Amino acid sequence: MRAKQWLAGCLSAATVLSCLPFAGAVDSTAQARQEDLDYLVQTLTENHPDFYANTTEQEVADKVGEIEAGLGEMSDFDFAVGLSELAALAGDSHTMISVGSVLQDYHMLIMAPDWYEGHWVLAGAEKQYQDYIGQEIVSVGGHTMDELMQAIEPMLSYDNAVRLRRQFGSMVYVTEVLQHYGMITGGEESLPVVVRAADGAETTLDMKVYAAQEYAALSPDAYINASQLRTSVPATEPDREVYYKLLDLGDGTLYMQYNSCREDPEHPMDEFAAGVQAKLDSGAYEKFIIDLRNNGGGSDGVLYPVTYLAQQFVADGHVAYVLAGEGTFSSALINTVQLKDAGATFVGTPTGGSVDHFGAVTAFTLPNTGIRGQYSNKFIDLGSYYAAAQPYGIESFRPDIEVEQTFADYLNGVDTAVQYILDHAPVATELTKTAQVSDARVVVDGVPVAAAAYEIEDNNYFKLRDLAMAFTGTQAAFNVAWDGDAKKVTLTAGTYEPVGGELEPLEGGDKTATRATADVYVEDMPLVGKAYEIDGNHYFKLRDLCFMLGVSVEWDNATQTIAIDTTKPYVQ
């Protein structure tokens, strides 16, 4: 990797500087800006699922008035920051304005902050400051990092503290931002950066402020980052050249690195998953690790085949782990919840993405200035679907075992979280649960049906054959076939053929439910979701089946009724 990439990587991570392309020249007249402001307000308030979920109409009106008061005098950058503050009122990590198009001549410190063990660490700087790499950053320009984050916060789009911190770290070295919020006067040729060593000794580094063109002209030897000081690199080092890969870490541990929720056209996921299955079926592995720590999202469905394999691996009595942290966002966060729900142990740190969150973005361009932005068009309520998500709302997903990468381990080439898993004996997931007959009523296309269910951990589980009878005559009718030799259930579209015993009442009293190991496929797709065996019958969560069939399912808590509508699509 070229040395200059350490800072380029920081800049590309800043959502307010954004990776979105820009087009057209900026029309700086007050009228043009007014039109763009009006366009932005209309776009956000009319298209976002609930723009006022985390703000008020008065707060939005106040921000609009504040921007309007300076339309004729403010700089292009100040106007863009004002718009970013307006978008950030949504309290939504996916809804934002980019100011990158008006920061082409920005100024910056060659300072790469990174978060280790509860404080900011100097992870990159000019070569002359090499001896201070790894020390804590105490202040910049006379202000503590907390003070700077509090000042910059209004322009940052976030919905949890982890995301805020990550956004801040990718902005704090841009001096135009610090000047806008009054942290520096502007025009400084250098700024004092105070760092603190492990023994408490503090040093003030007089860091030069570079214009973007000056930085671009520097020799790669002019600066250094922590990666250049490492004694070795672990096998699990993030590989930016691939979407996913598989490694044998020894001692019965299979490791999958998943860096982007996208399918590699050169190595389709189905093909990759077949290789994973061959490894897991070999009997050589007791632990399976899926690493999403550096995955910013994409499409959550890509990982589906591997999630199913992890689910079955756990049901067979083995142990699966999902690694996640502050870099885990959007669809990767959804995959983390899915894996946890399937029985994987979550190791790492709280996620950058929130469990329930606004997502599924739509991009737009302001008509006069050409500034780009995006807004969420959907609220994703994972807590209503996955048991693992139920304790959470719009907040980070927290690990079962919190293991943070230490800076010392980083320099020594040790992946702290992976090493923890390798060093500790696996603890198998509890595969038996208590089941009770559910009081829930079931209505399919407005018609009550007699399908009975067991309640397991606050979720309703049904026999597939009961559901097949309940769906008879609907657009989602399906048949059930059982292959005893292969221990495989296959659902196919069409008329159900009864075998007897369907829709019979369930016995009262507590029952022991044991995680089922049979493979279940809807056509040729595996059914992701826990299944339980009770008294020789297999029971499945209704939402899992409705998701695979693509039909609507809703819960009415007041009447304790599950309403299925086969004429409407499934909505997560």
VOGU-3710 file (C-alpha; in Angstrom, 3 decimals, decimal comma):
1> mrakqwlagc> 0,000/0,000/0,000  1,277/3,477/-0,830  2,056/5,549/2,229  -0,311/8,372/1,279  -3,278/6,040/1,440  -3,497/6,294/5,226  -4,979/9,774/5,032  -6,903/9,183/1,839  -8,622/6,357/3,684  -9,624/8,727/6,470
11> lsaatvlscl> -11,028/11,262/4,037  -13,041/8,647/2,163  -14,575/7,499/5,431  -16,040/10,903/6,244  -19,689/10,789/5,305  -19,971/14,556/5,350  -17,065/14,807/2,919  -18,702/11,832/1,283  -17,865/9,416/-1,469  -20,728/10,695/-3,595
21> pfagavdsta> -19,816/12,279/-6,953  -20,479/15,927/-7,596  -21,576/17,681/-10,763  -21,832/21,226/-12,004  -20,566/24,562/-10,785  -21,931/26,149/-7,629  -24,272/29,079/-8,173  -23,538/31,243/-5,131  -26,371/33,777/-5,477  -28,828/34,130/-2,641
31> qarqedldyl> -31,730/33,200/-4,933  -30,074/30,010/-6,063  -29,278/29,084/-2,498  -32,842/29,798/-1,410  -34,145/27,500/-4,116  -31,747/24,765/-3,021  -32,707/25,217/0,630  -36,396/24,965/-0,224  -35,708/21,918/-2,380  -33,819/20,248/0,482
41> vqtltenhpd> -36,542/20,890/3,059  -39,221/19,552/0,719  -37,138/16,505/-0,209  -36,400/15,537/3,383  -39,772/16,258/4,945  -41,838/14,680/2,169  -39,731/11,621/1,379  -38,035/10,557/4,614  -40,199/7,968/6,475  -40,303/10,185/9,571
51> fyantteqev> -37,989/13,181/9,378  -39,392/14,525/12,648  -38,785/11,322/14,623  -35,806/12,870/16,394  -36,443/16,576/15,931  -39,355/19,018/15,850  -40,886/21,224/13,202  -39,795/24,241/15,250  -36,155/23,081/15,331  -36,226/22,609/11,580
61> adkvgeieag> -37,854/26,003/11,067  -35,235/27,626/13,313  -32,395/26,040/11,335  -33,957/27,123/8,039  -34,291/30,669/9,365  -30,687/30,669/10,514  -29,502/29,632/7,038  -31,792/32,143/5,294  -30,438/35,000/7,396  -27,001/34,611/5,846
71> lgemsdfdfa> -27,773/33,450/2,311  -26,254/36,507/0,665  -23,097/36,751/2,780  -22,006/33,247/3,787  -19,334/31,319/1,926  -20,125/28,274/-0,183  -18,648/26,119/2,559  -20,714/27,754/5,316  -23,864/27,255/3,214  -23,047/23,579/2,716
81> vglselaala> -22,385/23,124/6,438  -25,726/24,742/7,212  -27,462/22,281/4,920  -25,595/19,383/6,503  -26,764/20,554/9,939  -30,329/20,661/8,637  -30,128/17,098/7,300  -28,447/15,908/10,500  -31,506/16,968/12,522  -33,076/13,700/11,330
91> gdshtmisvg> -30,838/11,845/13,806  -30,304/9,266/11,081  -26,890/7,975/10,021  -28,074/7,462/6,446  -29,594/10,916/5,873  -26,953/13,522/5,066  -25,612/16,304/2,895  -22,101/16,176/1,467  -19,915/19,266/1,663  -17,098/17,714/-0,334
101> svlqdyhmli> -17,714/19,696/-3,518  -16,982/23,000/-1,776  -13,934/21,707/0,101  -11,688/21,140/-2,880  -9,165/23,677/-1,528  -9,341/22,541/2,076  -6,529/22,665/4,628  -5,591/19,933/7,040  -3,285/18,605/9,686  -1,354/15,454/8,859
111> mapdwyeghw> -2,840/13,760/11,878  -4,687/10,453/11,787  -6,668/9,878/14,997  -7,816/6,365/15,831  -9,794/4,996/18,755  -8,074/2,457/21,028  -8,982/1,354/24,535  -11,210/4,298/25,326  -9,179/7,209/23,976  -7,935/8,843/20,807
121> vlagaekqyq> -4,508/7,688/19,655  -2,169/9,370/17,190  -2,077/6,704/14,475  -0,464/8,785/11,719  1,554/12,002/11,425  4,510/13,658/9,724  7,662/11,544/9,862  9,286/13,871/12,389  6,638/12,818/14,921  7,224/9,082/14,540
131> dyigqeivsv> 8,178/8,669/18,208  4,723/9,887/19,247  2,722/7,387/17,208  0,505/5,462/19,622  0,297/8,215/22,218  -3,045/9,625/23,335  -4,222/12,823/21,626  -5,075/15,220/24,457  -5,994/18,365/22,528  -5,845/20,103/19,155
141> gghtmdelmq> -5,562/23,867/18,923  -6,050/24,195/22,671  -9,309/22,222/22,751  -9,783/18,690/24,062  -11,073/16,017/21,727  -14,368/15,983/23,639  -14,732/19,746/23,187  -13,980/19,460/19,492  -16,494/16,643/19,025  -19,173/18,630/20,838
151> aiepmlsydn> -18,480/21,604/18,556  -18,534/19,650/15,278  -21,452/17,394/16,225  -24,224/19,493/14,600  -22,983/18,748/11,064  -22,540/15,010/11,637  -25,273/12,533/10,747  -25,460/9,789/13,364  -27,928/7,799/15,434  -25,666/6,435/18,173
161> avrlrrqfgs> -22,553/7,454/20,091  -20,263/5,020/18,256  -21,247/6,412/14,857  -20,778/9,980/16,112  -17,270/9,189/17,294  -16,361/7,537/14,009  -17,680/10,492/11,998  -15,812/12,960/14,194  -12,517/11,099/13,802  -12,693/11,518/10,050
171> mvyvtevlqh> -13,282/15,282/10,252  -11,266/16,709/13,130  -8,075/17,308/11,108  -9,833/19,508/8,475  -9,114/23,092/9,577  -12,026/24,701/7,671  -14,356/22,646/9,863  -12,566/23,740/13,042  -12,671/27,368/11,893  -16,380/27,220/11,044
181> ygmitggees> -17,168/26,182/14,607  -14,837/28,726/16,209  -12,248/26,251/17,425  -9,494/28,127/15,563  -9,392/31,591/14,002  -8,393/30,363/10,545  -5,272/31,148/8,590  -2,973/29,486/11,162  0,217/28,097/9,681  0,409/25,503/12,446
191> lpvvvraadg> -1,615/24,213/15,377  -0,510/22,765/18,719  -1,399/19,113/19,175  -0,811/17,785/22,689  -0,127/14,069/23,112  0,284/12,019/26,267  2,600/9,012/26,753  1,745/5,948/28,825  3,674/7,386/31,785  1,556/10,558/31,704
201> aettldmkvy> 4,198/12,815/30,166  2,674/15,328/27,750  4,318/16,799/24,646  3,106/19,632/22,433  3,618/18,985/18,729  3,587/22,086/16,537  1,811/20,574/13,532  1,913/22,410/10,213  -1,373/23,191/8,457  -1,167/21,935/4,863
211> aaqeyaalsp> -3,193/23,032/1,886  -4,596/20,082/-0,027  -2,235/20,815/-2,924  0,759/20,918/-0,572  -0,167/17,586/0,919  -0,595/16,040/-2,516  2,901/17,203/-3,484  4,602/15,643/-0,445  6,902/12,685/-0,788  5,548/9,462/0,767
221> dayinasqlr> 8,572/9,560/3,066  7,277/12,756/4,684  4,743/11,008/6,895  4,226/7,725/8,687  1,401/5,715/10,153  1,113/2,961/12,717  0,848/0,217/10,095  4,417/0,947/9,010  5,678/0,311/12,549  4,172/-3,155/12,964
231> tsvpatepdr> 6,414/-6,121/13,608  4,010/-8,420/11,767  0,515/-8,566/10,286  -2,095/-11,156/11,363  -3,653/-13,514/8,843  -6,992/-11,861/9,626  -5,812/-8,382/8,549  -8,615/-6,699/6,523  -8,138/-7,517/2,854  -9,561/-4,621/0,841
241> evyyklldlg> -9,038/-6,496/-2,413  -11,800/-9,040/-1,740  -15,416/-9,025/-0,612  -15,022/-12,302/1,275  -12,469/-14,999/1,906  -11,947/-18,130/3,998  -8,988/-19,051/6,220  -8,055/-22,060/8,338  -6,666/-20,622/11,589  -5,725/-24,012/12,992
251> dgtlymqyns> -6,936/-25,675/16,204  -10,275/-26,495/14,599  -11,141/-22,880/13,737  -12,520/-21,785/10,361  -12,510/-18,028/9,695  -14,485/-16,050/7,118  -13,715/-12,392/6,427  -16,699/-10,493/5,023  -15,719/-6,954/4,009  -18,666/-5,772/1,925
261> credpehpmd> -22,283/-6,889/1,615  -21,870/-7,424/-2,099  -21,447/-10,435/-4,337  -18,123/-10,902/-6,062  -18,899/-11,462/-9,768  -15,704/-13,490/-10,033  -16,623/-15,683/-7,063  -20,427/-15,895/-6,561  -21,652/-16,338/-2,999  -23,350/-19,655/-3,742
271> efaagvqakl> -20,026/-21,006/-4,972  -18,210/-19,585/-1,969  -20,833/-20,975/0,435  -20,428/-24,431/-1,093  -16,759/-24,255/-0,144  -17,691/-23,172/3,383  -20,135/-26,053/3,675  -17,531/-28,564/2,530  -15,184/-27,323/5,243  -17,813/-27,387/7,994
281> dsgayekfii> -19,092/-30,818/6,926  -15,574/-32,258/7,058  -15,726/-32,561/10,843  -12,393/-30,762/11,195  -13,833/-27,626/12,797  -15,340/-26,827/16,165  -15,357/-23,044/15,765  -16,585/-20,925/12,833  -15,829/-17,182/12,860  -17,561/-14,679/10,560
291> dlrnngggsd> -15,802/-11,294/10,648  -17,883/-8,189/9,804  -15,764/-5,620/11,669  -14,822/-3,737/8,510  -18,080/-4,110/6,607  -19,971/-0,869/5,938  -22,973/-2,539/4,309  -24,561/-3,113/0,913  -27,219/-5,824/0,615  -27,950/-7,935/3,688
301> gvlypvtyla> -29,222/-10,861/1,586  -25,822/-11,708/0,104  -24,674/-13,488/3,278  -27,865/-15,541/3,520  -26,343/-18,901/2,408  -23,494/-18,612/4,930  -25,846/-17,477/7,714  -27,804/-20,663/7,111  -24,631/-22,750/7,364  -23,720/-21,049/10,645
311> qqfvadghva> -27,241/-21,736/11,930  -26,949/-25,451/11,112  -23,391/-25,602/12,499  -24,717/-24,317/15,839  -27,702/-26,698/15,760  -25,242/-29,576/15,338  -23,601/-28,633/18,647  -20,663/-26,571/17,390  -19,881/-22,903/18,004  -20,165/-19,954/15,638
321> yvlagegtfs> -18,862/-16,466/16,313  -19,636/-13,138/14,656  -17,036/-10,382/14,966  -18,362/-6,826/14,709  -17,525/-3,335/15,898  -17,582/0,366/15,096  -16,978/-0,298/11,378  -20,038/-2,581/11,179  -22,838/-0,576/9,617  -26,117/-0,790/7,699
331> salintvqlk> -26,626/-4,219/6,090  -23,596/-5,596/7,923  -25,308/-4,657/11,181  -28,404/-6,566/10,035  -26,226/-9,593/9,264  -24,684/-9,361/12,747  -28,143/-9,459/14,326  -29,161/-12,375/12,077  -26,092/-14,393/13,053  -26,606/-13,677/16,735
341> dagatfvgtp> -30,244/-14,714/16,394  -29,141/-17,945/14,721  -27,009/-18,768/17,756  -23,630/-17,197/17,045  -21,703/-15,555/19,877  -21,016/-11,880/19,204  -17,420/-10,919/20,047  -15,967/-7,443/19,541  -17,209/-3,937/20,363  -20,538/-2,062/20,022
351> tggsvdhfga> -21,483/-1,554/16,389  -21,400/1,661/14,398  -24,828/0,842/13,021  -27,952/0,916/15,188  -30,175/-2,132/15,592  -33,429/-0,396/14,638  -32,587/2,278/12,100  -33,588/4,300/9,092  -31,959/2,903/5,953  -32,435/2,023/2,260
361> vtaftlpntg> -31,135/5,337/0,916  -32,158/7,490/-2,037  -29,625/9,976/-3,450  -30,461/13,454/-4,719  -28,756/16,552/-6,133  -29,605/20,154/-5,282  -30,595/21,853/-8,561  -28,364/24,958/-8,417  -25,286/24,255/-6,304  -24,970/20,619/-7,402
371> irgqysnkfi> -24,432/19,558/-3,792  -25,353/15,911/-3,362  -27,133/14,247/-0,517  -29,136/11,212/0,453  -32,061/10,298/2,682  -33,437/7,109/4,165  -36,634/5,814/2,617  -37,431/3,046/5,087  -37,397/2,350/8,818  -35,960/-1,066/9,588
381> dlgsyyaaaq> -37,393/-2,435/12,829  -35,184/-5,438/13,547  -36,564/-5,734/17,070  -39,956/-6,793/15,722  -38,381/-9,622/13,753  -35,303/-11,006/15,539  -35,305/-12,119/19,182  -31,651/-11,036/19,430  -32,684/-7,469/18,542  -35,650/-7,177/20,896
391> pygiesfrpd> -33,714/-5,620/23,821  -32,533/-2,805/21,553  -33,923/0,225/19,787  -32,074/2,899/17,839  -28,740/2,096/19,471  -25,566/0,114/18,905  -25,706/-3,670/19,020  -23,599/-4,766/21,980  -21,371/-7,860/22,028  -21,787/-10,902/24,244
401> ieveqtfady> -18,054/-10,724/24,890  -16,495/-7,273/24,543  -12,933/-7,493/23,236  -11,321/-4,327/21,926  -8,249/-4,303/19,704  -5,317/-3,020/21,764  -2,698/-0,785/20,191  0,120/-2,978/21,536  -1,425/-6,051/19,886  -1,862/-4,084/16,666
411> lngvdtavqy> 1,838/-3,231/16,555  2,743/-6,837/17,352  0,531/-8,274/14,629  -2,052/-9,775/16,977  -5,779/-9,606/16,225  -6,988/-9,220/19,817  -10,566/-10,450/19,283  -9,596/-13,439/17,136  -6,855/-14,357/19,585  -9,424/-14,299/22,380
421> ildhapvate> -11,551/-16,833/20,508  -8,556/-19,034/19,765  -7,401/-18,955/23,392  -10,737/-19,780/25,006  -12,601/-23,064/24,950  -15,822/-22,862/22,949  -19,062/-22,528/24,876  -21,837/-24,214/22,933  -25,184/-22,464/22,529  -28,005/-23,797/24,684
431> ltktaqvsda> -30,062/-25,870/22,254  -33,100/-26,627/24,425  -35,793/-24,142/25,409  -39,105/-24,246/27,228  -42,181/-24,074/25,004  -45,740/-23,216/25,999  -48,933/-23,300/23,943  -49,510/-19,848/22,478  -52,725/-17,895/22,883  -52,197/-16,101/19,584
441> rvvvdgvpva> -54,947/-16,181/16,959  -54,056/-16,585/13,285  -55,899/-14,939/10,389  -54,919/-15,634/6,772  -56,348/-13,238/4,178  -59,037/-12,253/6,670  -60,076/-15,847/7,458  -59,377/-17,286/10,962  -57,494/-20,584/10,883  -56,964/-23,201/13,558
451> aaayeiednn> -53,167/-23,340/13,308  -51,834/-23,783/16,838  -48,443/-22,578/17,952  -45,928/-22,891/20,748  -44,393/-19,778/22,257  -40,627/-19,978/22,650  -38,742/-16,946/23,946  -41,674/-14,639/23,135  -41,942/-15,866/19,532  -44,613/-18,083/17,982
461> yfklrdlama> -43,505/-21,299/16,296  -45,781/-23,352/14,032  -45,720/-26,765/12,378  -44,993/-26,391/8,672  -47,836/-28,727/7,750  -50,304/-26,670/9,801  -49,168/-23,554/7,979  -49,398/-25,344/4,640  -53,047/-26,164/5,424  -53,672/-22,574/6,529
471> ftgtqaafnv> -52,243/-21,233/3,266  -54,312/-23,580/1,093  -56,225/-21,681/-1,593  -54,118/-18,517/-1,224  -51,560/-16,985/-3,557  -48,843/-18,372/-1,296  -50,037/-21,999/-1,169  -47,205/-24,529/-0,790  -46,609/-28,246/-0,403  -44,285/-29,930/2,102
481> awdgdakkvt> -42,013/-32,853/1,255  -39,852/-34,735/3,775  -36,719/-36,691/2,816  -35,960/-38,858/5,841  -32,638/-40,137/4,551  -31,293/-36,663/3,880  -33,150/-35,118/6,852  -34,414/-32,425/4,528  -37,726/-30,583/4,275  -38,577/-28,933/0,959
491> ltagtyepvg> -41,391/-26,449/0,407  -42,611/-25,998/-3,149  -45,317/-23,741/-4,545  -48,600/-25,514/-5,223  -51,435/-27,404/-3,597  -50,727/-28,962/-0,223  -51,185/-32,729/0,099  -52,341/-33,537/3,667  -50,813/-36,508/5,489  -53,090/-36,406/8,530
501> gelepleggd> -52,779/-34,723/11,908  -52,828/-31,172/10,581  -54,429/-28,382/12,642  -54,900/-30,569/15,715  -55,006/-28,808/19,109  -51,787/-28,831/21,132  -51,484/-30,268/24,613  -51,154/-27,719/27,395  -48,261/-27,482/29,820  -44,586/-26,814/29,348
511> ktatratadv> -42,755/-28,705/26,634  -39,059/-29,123/25,919  -38,098/-27,671/22,539  -34,782/-28,796/21,032  -33,049/-27,034/18,154  -33,793/-29,042/15,016  -30,978/-30,049/12,678  -33,041/-30,891/9,594  -32,345/-28,845/6,478  -35,328/-26,791/5,324
521> yvedmplvgk> -35,503/-25,333/1,827  -38,102/-23,125/0,142  -37,652/-24,277/-3,426  -33,834/-24,134/-3,693  -33,248/-21,500/-0,976  -32,377/-22,468/2,621  -34,752/-21,220/5,309  -32,712/-19,096/7,691  -34,209/-19,103/11,168  -34,186/-21,309/14,229
531> ayeidgnhyf> -36,345/-24,431/14,091  -37,303/-26,544/17,108  -38,397/-30,142/17,536  -41,231/-30,793/19,995  -42,704/-34,266/20,467  -41,248/-35,391/17,138  -42,591/-32,464/15,097  -40,687/-29,524/13,650  -41,806/-25,988/14,509  -40,748/-22,817/12,715
541> klrdlcfmlg> -41,086/-19,100/13,372  -43,900/-17,704/11,243  -41,980/-14,559/10,278  -39,134/-16,629/8,845  -41,523/-18,490/6,580  -43,439/-15,361/5,550  -40,152/-13,674/4,699  -39,194/-16,557/2,406  -42,650/-16,681/0,842  -42,694/-12,909/0,460
551> vsvewdnatq> -46,073/-12,373/2,149  -47,137/-9,783/4,719  -47,385/-10,686/8,399  -48,394/-8,292/11,171  -48,965/-8,637/14,911  -51,883/-6,949/16,667  -50,934/-6,874/20,332  -54,349/-5,624/21,466  -56,178/-8,655/20,064  -53,193/-11,062/20,208
561> tiaidttkpy> -53,728/-11,766/16,521  -51,268/-12,677/13,788  -52,587/-11,319/10,480  -51,190/-12,801/7,272  -52,014/-11,208/3,930  -50,776/-13,243/0,989  -51,756/-10,462/-1,428  -49,231/-8,027/0,078  -45,428/-8,250/0,090  -43,396/-8,933/3,205
571> vq> -42,062/-5,768/4,854  -39,156/-5,982/7,272
//
